[in-house]
Amino acid sequence: MASAALVMLMTPGLAFFYGGMVRAKSVLNMLMMNFIALAVVGVLWALYGFSMSFGDDAFGGLLGNFHFAGLENTFGKLAGFATAATDTSPAVAWPGSDGLPVLAFVMFQLMFAIITPALISGAIADRAKFWGWTLFVVIWVTIVYFPVAHWVFSFNGFIGENSVGGWIANNLKALDFAGGTAVHINAGAAGLALAIVLGKRKGWPKDTGRPHNVPFVLLGASLLWFGWYGFNAGSALAANDLAAVAFTNTTVATAAAVLGWLVVEQLKFGKPTTLGAASGAVAGLVAITPACGFVSPIGAIAIGLIAGVLCALAISLKFKFGFDDSLDVVGVHLVGGIVGTLLIGFFGTTSVNSLGADGLFYGGGFTQLGRQALAAGAVLAYSFVLSFIIGFVIKKAGGFRVSTEDEVSGIDEAQHAESAYDFTGTGGGLGHPSTIPVKSTPAAKLEESKA
């Protein structure tokens, strides 16, 4: 539950990270696009999301059944090791995990389900209608995230000794400790699809929009780093040696990624930037997520360094291929997720996790690398195609892209009737609010009409 709370904090942290990078006139919209994911996914997860993700397999390892709909059949039950006297095998792929209350696991996995669609929002910053985005989140988590979570996270026998889980975890046996495929590749592919569907912002690429608040960006990245310990170490599902390994690997990989990104900036532009340091940290966190429970600290440093360099180079792909990925969701999350997922096939070692696999550098050959590549490709293709279709339908219905006028004048006012900042300069400081409203909120407009 403590880890779940840490992962929950990642979504507000992401809101600050993204919010600082957008223009002042669209920061509230970006914050709301992240915050609404907490509300929407929280309800859907309880109604049917957890059941679709972790219910007993209903068809070919693709989708769970509705045994846990409404969170029925979860009270007073334990998840983890099988309890039958004749079955002593671990029911989850991490050693040393004791049984834990099913509802604790429900809440932990809910936070993964919340932040995944929130990650997508950065790809379409400055131009999406709030309710169109909300509708996209409802549909996307239902037909994309919940099934993919079943593929990757649902292990045979984890909830109920005879339960059957998803195909990637149990049949393909690709490794993903905390969500490189289900979260980051999934969100990155969806971000790419939506960036293509919604089209470019007005004036892009000549006008890419300057970050309006770089301290917000660094604050958000720091909150993400902090919460990510719950994300990665918490995925050991116990306070044990493996959790400590995941915690350590998360730290050193992220540190290495910051250095890798800044070196690329120094060589390309002659100066390291605060924005680059924050982005490098997130790239490292993304890349180590699938690998943190399967590699040594030296492997983690290598993964972080490689991810920092490759993601820093990858953010220029949008200019080469002409898609307006506003906040580099593709360059950081899709590329970083792919890097981390594939590098397990090189740096994985059973000395860290006996239920993992030895990669190429540890005598394991190419077998695990092939499994990792297939898992990454399957999630990428599934997410991209369905995200493109969902976004295209909502856009054609007139519910996704704001008008050019609203984009230019300010999406915060157009969508939320609010402004983040008072630009009049007439505020009197603490206790002395401005007497001239910048933009009228609904409540202010009511008072004005009364006057």
C-alpha positions in Angstrom: 0.0 0.0 0.0 2.9 2.3 0.7 4.3 1.5 -2.8 0.8 2.1 -4.3 0.8 5.6 -2.7 4.2 6.3 -4.1 3.1 5.3 -7.6 -0.1 7.4 -7.2 2.2 10.5 -6.6 3.8 9.9 -10.0 0.7 11.1 -11.8 0.6 14.6 -10.2 4.4 14.5 -10.6 3.9 13.8 -14.3 1.4 16.7 -14.5 4.1 19.1 -13.2 6.7 17.6 -15.5 4.5 18.1 -18.6 2.8 21.3 -17.3 6.2 23.1 -17.0 7.0 22.2 -20.6 3.9 23.7 -22.2 3.0 27.3 -22.7 1.5 29.4 -19.9 -1.8 29.5 -21.6 -2.2 25.7 -21.7 -0.7 24.6 -18.4 -4.1 24.0 -16.7 -5.3 21.9 -19.6 -2.2 19.7 -19.3 -2.6 19.4 -15.5 -6.2 18.4 -16.0 -5.5 15.9 -18.7 -3.3 14.1 -16.2 -5.5 14.6 -13.2 -8.6 13.3 -14.9 -6.9 9.9 -15.4 -7.0 9.5 -11.6 -10.8 9.9 -11.6 -11.7 8.0 -14.7 -9.4 5.0 -14.4 -10.0 4.7 -10.6 -13.7 4.0 -11.2 -13.2 1.8 -14.3 -10.6 -0.3 -12.5 -13.0 -1.1 -9.7 -15.9 -1.8 -12.1 -14.2 -4.1 -14.5 -10.6 -3.1 -15.2 -8.9 -5.2 -12.5 -11.0 -8.2 -13.5 -10.1 -7.8 -17.2 -6.5 -7.5 -16.3 -6.1 -10.2 -13.6 -9.2 -12.3 -13.8 -8.8 -15.9 -15.0 -8.0 -16.0 -18.7 -11.1 -16.0 -20.9 -9.5 -16.5 -24.3 -6.0 -17.5 -25.4 -4.1 -15.5 -22.8 -5.6 -12.3 -24.2 -8.1 -11.1 -21.7 -9.3 -11.9 -18.1 -12.8 -12.8 -17.3 -15.2 -10.8 -15.1 -14.9 -12.9 -11.9 -13.6 -9.8 -10.0 -16.0 -7.2 -11.6 -17.0 -4.6 -9.0 -14.1 -6.0 -7.0 -16.2 -9.0 -5.9 -14.3 -12.1 -4.7 -11.3 -10.0 -3.6 -12.1 -9.5 0.1 -10.2 -11.6 2.7 -8.1 -13.3 0.0 -4.4 -13.5 -0.5 -2.4 -13.3 -3.7 1.1 -14.6 -4.3 2.3 -18.1 -3.6 -0.1 -20.9 -4.4 -1.5 -22.3 -1.1 -2.3 -25.9 -2.1 -0.2 -28.4 -0.1 0.7 -30.2 -3.3 1.8 -27.0 -5.1 4.8 -25.3 -3.7 5.9 -23.5 -6.8 5.9 -19.7 -6.8 2.8 -18.2 -8.4 4.5 -15.0 -9.3 7.9 -14.7 -11.1 9.8 -13.0 -8.3 11.2 -15.2 -5.5 10.7 -14.5 -1.8 7.3 -12.9 -2.1 4.8 -14.0 0.6 1.0 -13.8 0.1 -0.4 -10.3 0.2 -4.0 -9.1 0.4 -5.6 -9.1 -3.0 -7.0 -5.6 -2.4 -3.5 -4.3 -1.7 -2.4 -5.7 -5.1 -5.6 -4.2 -6.7 -4.6 -0.8 -5.5 -1.0 -1.1 -6.4 -1.8 -2.1 -10.0 -4.5 0.6 -10.2 -1.8 3.2 -10.0 0.0 1.7 -13.0 -3.3 1.8 -14.9 -3.7 5.5 -14.1 -0.3 6.8 -15.1 -0.2 4.9 -18.4 -2.9 6.9 -20.3 -1.6 10.1 -18.5 1.8 9.5 -20.2 0.1 9.7 -23.6 -1.2 13.3 -23.0 2.2 14.9 -23.5 2.1 13.9 -27.2 -0.9 16.0 -27.9 -0.3 19.0 -25.6 -1.8 22.4 -26.6 -4.5 21.1 -28.9 -6.8 18.5 -27.4 -10.3 19.1 -26.1 -10.7 18.0 -22.5 -13.8 15.9 -22.8 -12.5 14.4 -26.1 -9.4 13.4 -24.2 -11.4 12.0 -21.3 -13.5 9.9 -23.7 -10.3 8.6 -25.3 -9.0 7.5 -21.8 -12.2 5.6 -21.1 -12.1 3.7 -24.4 -8.3 3.3 -24.5 -7.8 1.8 -21.0 -10.8 -0.6 -21.7 -9.6 -2.1 -25.0 -5.9 -1.4 -24.9 -4.4 -1.1 -21.4 -6.5 -3.7 -19.5 -5.9 -6.5 -22.1 -2.2 -5.6 -22.3 -1.8 -5.7 -18.5 -3.3 -9.2 -18.6 -0.8 -10.2 -21.2 2.2 -8.9 -19.3 1.4 -8.9 -15.5 -1.1 -11.8 -15.0 0.9 -14.9 -14.0 -0.6 -18.4 -13.8 -1.7 -19.2 -10.2 -1.2 -15.7 -8.9 -4.8 -15.1 -7.8 -6.2 -18.6 -7.2 -4.0 -21.6 -7.4 -5.5 -22.7 -10.7 -5.8 -19.3 -12.3 -4.5 -18.8 -15.9 -2.9 -15.5 -16.9 -1.7 -13.8 -20.1 0.4 -15.0 -23.0 3.4 -12.8 -22.7 4.0 -13.6 -19.0 3.3 -17.3 -19.2 3.7 -18.6 -22.8 6.2 -16.3 -24.4 8.1 -15.9 -21.1 9.3 -12.4 -21.9 10.5 -10.5 -18.8 9.1 -7.2 -17.7 9.6 -6.5 -14.0 7.5 -3.3 -13.7 6.0 -2.2 -17.0 8.4 -1.5 -19.8 6.0 -3.0 -22.3 2.6 -2.6 -20.6 3.2 1.0 -19.5 5.9 2.7 -21.5 5.9 1.0 -24.9 2.1 0.9 -24.7 1.8 4.7 -23.9 4.6 5.7 -26.4 2.9 3.9 -29.3 -0.4 5.4 -28.4 1.2 8.9 -28.2 2.7 8.4 -31.7 -0.7 7.4 -33.0 -2.5 10.4 -31.5 0.2 12.9 -32.6 -0.4 11.7 -36.2 -4.2 11.7 -35.8 -4.5 15.2 -34.3 -1.9 16.7 -36.5 0.6 19.5 -35.9 0.1 22.5 -33.8 -0.2 25.8 -35.6 3.2 27.1 -36.5 5.0 23.8 -35.8 7.9 23.1 -36.4 9.1 26.7 -36.7 7.3 27.5 -33.4 7.8 24.6 -31.0 6.7 26.5 -27.9 9.1 27.3 -25.1 8.6 25.7 -21.7 6.9 28.2 -19.6 8.2 27.0 -16.2 11.4 25.0 -16.1 11.4 24.7 -12.3 8.1 22.9 -12.7 9.7 20.4 -15.0 12.5 19.6 -12.6 10.0 19.4 -9.7 7.9 17.0 -11.7 10.9 14.9 -12.7 12.0 14.7 -9.0 8.5 13.6 -7.9 8.5 11.0 -10.7 11.9 9.7 -9.5 10.7 9.5 -5.9 7.5 7.7 -6.8 9.3 5.4 -9.2 10.8 3.6 -6.2 7.3 2.4 -5.5 6.8 1.5 -9.2 10.0 -0.6 -9.4 10.9 -1.8 -6.0 7.3 -2.2 -5.1 6.9 -4.7 -8.0 8.9 -7.2 -5.9 5.7 -7.5 -3.9 7.7 -7.8 -0.7 10.2 -5.9 1.4 13.1 -8.2 0.5 16.4 -8.5 -1.2 14.9 -8.3 -4.7 13.1 -5.1 -3.8 16.5 -3.7 -2.7 18.1 -4.7 -5.9 15.3 -3.0 -7.9 15.6 0.1 -5.8 19.4 0.2 -6.3 19.2 -0.4 -10.1 16.5 2.3 -10.4 18.9 4.8 -8.7 22.1 4.0 -10.6 20.4 3.7 -14.0 18.6 7.0 -13.7 21.8 8.7 -12.6 23.7 7.3 -15.5 20.9 8.4 -17.9 21.1 12.0 -16.7 24.8 12.0 -17.5 24.3 10.4 -20.9 21.7 12.9 -21.9 23.7 15.9 -20.8 26.8 14.7 -22.6 24.8 14.5 -25.8 23.5 18.0 -25.2 27.0 19.3 -24.6 28.3 17.7 -27.8 25.3 18.8 -30.0 24.5 22.3 -28.5 27.5 23.3 -26.5 25.6 23.5 -23.2 23.8 21.1 -20.8 20.3 22.2 -19.9 18.0 21.8 -16.9 15.3 20.4 -19.2 17.8 17.9 -20.5 18.7 16.7 -17.0 15.0 16.2 -16.1 14.3 14.4 -19.4 17.4 12.2 -19.0 16.2 11.2 -15.6 12.8 10.2 -16.9 14.5 8.3 -19.8 16.6 6.3 -17.4 13.6 5.5 -15.2 11.7 4.3 -18.2 14.5 2.1 -19.5 15.3 0.4 -16.2 11.6 -0.3 -15.4 11.4 -3.6 -17.2 14.9 -4.7 -16.2 15.3 -3.5 -12.6 14.6 -7.0 -11.1 16.7 -8.9 -13.6 20.1 -7.2 -14.0 23.0 -6.3 -11.8 23.8 -2.7 -10.8 26.6 -2.6 -13.4 24.0 -3.8 -16.0 21.7 -1.1 -14.8 24.3 1.6 -15.2 24.9 0.4 -18.8 21.2 0.4 -19.5 20.7 3.9 -18.1 23.7 5.3 -20.0 22.5 3.8 -23.3 19.0 5.0 -22.7 20.1 8.5 -21.9 22.1 8.8 -25.1 19.6 7.1 -27.4 16.6 9.0 -26.0 18.4 12.3 -26.3 19.1 11.5 -30.0 15.6 10.1 -30.6 13.7 13.3 -29.7 14.8 14.8 -33.1 13.0 12.0 -35.0 9.7 14.0 -34.9 11.3 16.7 -37.0 12.7 14.1 -39.4 9.4 12.3 -39.9 7.1 15.3 -39.4 4.9 14.2 -36.4 4.3 16.8 -33.7 5.0 14.9 -30.5 4.7 17.9 -28.3 6.6 16.7 -25.2 8.6 13.9 -26.6 6.5 10.9 -25.4 7.8 8.9 -28.4 11.5 9.8 -27.9 11.5 9.1 -24.1 8.8 6.5 -23.4 8.6 4.5 -26.6 12.3 4.5 -27.3 13.2 4.2 -23.6 10.8 1.4 -23.1 12.1 -0.5 -26.1 15.7 0.0 -25.0 15.1 -1.3 -21.5 13.0 -4.2 -22.7 15.5 -5.4 -25.3 18.6 -4.9 -23.1 17.3 -7.5 -20.7 18.3 -9.9 -23.5 21.9 -8.7 -23.1 22.3 -7.9 -19.4 19.8 -10.3 -17.7 21.4 -12.6 -15.1 19.9 -15.3 -12.9 22.4 -14.3 -10.2 20.0 -11.5 -9.4 16.7 -13.3 -9.9 16.7 -17.1 -10.3 13.4 -16.9 -12.1 14.7 -14.4 -14.6 17.0 -15.4 -17.5 20.6 -15.1 -18.6 21.1 -12.7 -21.4 23.6 -12.7 -24.2 26.4 -11.3 -22.1 25.9 -14.0 -19.4 25.9 -17.0 -21.7 22.2 -17.2 -22.4 22.5 -16.7 -26.2 19.8 -14.9 -28.2 16.8 -16.8 -26.9 15.7 -14.2 -24.3 16.5 -11.3 -26.7 14.1 -12.8 -29.2 11.3 -13.1 -26.6 11.9 -9.5 -25.5 11.7 -8.3 -29.1 8.5 -10.2 -29.8 6.8 -8.8 -26.6 7.9 -5.3 -27.4 6.7 -5.5 -31.0 3.3 -7.1 -30.2 2.5 -4.4 -27.6 3.7 -1.6 -29.9 1.6 -2.8 -32.9 -1.5 -3.5 -30.8 -1.4 -0.1 -29.0 -0.6 1.9 -32.1 -3.3 0.5 -34.3 -6.1 0.6 -31.8 -5.1 4.1 -30.5 -5.1 5.4 -34.1 -8.6 4.1 -34.7 -10.0 5.4 -31.4 -8.4 8.8 -31.9 -9.5 9.0 -35.5 -13.1 8.2 -34.7 -13.3 10.8 -31.9 -11.6 13.4 -34.1 -14.0 12.8 -37.0 -16.9 13.2 -34.6 -15.6 16.7 -33.8 -14.6 15.9 -30.2 -10.9 15.9 -30.1 -9.0 18.8 -31.7 -9.7 22.4 -30.5 -10.2 25.1 -33.0 -7.3 27.1 -34.3 -8.7 30.2 -32.6 -8.8 28.4 -29.2 -5.3 27.1 -29.7 -3.9 30.5 -30.4 -5.9 32.4 -27.8 -5.3 29.9 -25.1 -6.7 26.4 -24.5 -7.0 26.9 -20.8 -9.6 29.7 -21.2 -11.4 27.8 -24.0 -11.6 24.5 -22.2 -11.7 25.4 -18.5 -12.6 29.1 -18.3 -9.5 29.6 -16.1 -6.0 31.0 -16.3 -3.0 29.7 -14.4 -1.5 33.1 -13.9 -2.5 36.7 -13.4 -0.6 38.5 -16.1 -2.0 42.0 -15.2 0.6 42.6 -12.5 -2.0 44.2 -10.3 -2.0 41.6 -7.6 -1.0 43.0 -4.2 0.7 39.9 -2.9 -0.4 37.6 -0.1 -3.7 38.9 1.3 -4.1 41.6 -1.5 -5.5 39.9 -4.6 -5.9 41.8 -7.8 -9.0 43.8 -8.2 -9.0 43.3 -12.0 -9.7 39.7 -13.1 -7.5 38.5 -15.9 -10.2 36.1 -17.3 -13.5 35.4 -15.7 -14.2 32.0 -14.3 -17.8 30.7 -14.3 -18.2 31.9 -10.7 -16.8 35.3 -11.5 -19.0 35.7 -14.5 -22.0 34.9 -12.3 -21.0 37.6 -9.8 -20.4 40.1 -12.7 -23.9 39.4 -14.0 -25.4 40.0 -10.6 -23.5 43.3 -10.4 
